[in-house]
């Protein structure tokens, strides 16, 4: 599933669910395109991944702090085609997009690097 994380003030996370793999890739591209000029931060993770579980609460807290940034979560087991399309090799992987184009990426549950990269790109 591809999930857009929004602040707790709005108390929701939109799940972009589609029945086919092709539709999931399309939904991911649509989520990137609908962000317009905003920075998009994508967390590629898996439910069984320990480091992914560790950084998830921090990732969610960043969505509260940076309301001008779009935060997406992609479950690589559920969205294998999206992970493949984005060339994700390990988890967690964070990719950064502007205007639909990838502008940065790193792998690992590094909180400081995640926030520093966001600050660098906004």
Order of alpha helices (4+ residues) and beta strands (2+ residues): beta-beta-alpha-beta-alpha-beta-alpha-beta-beta-alpha
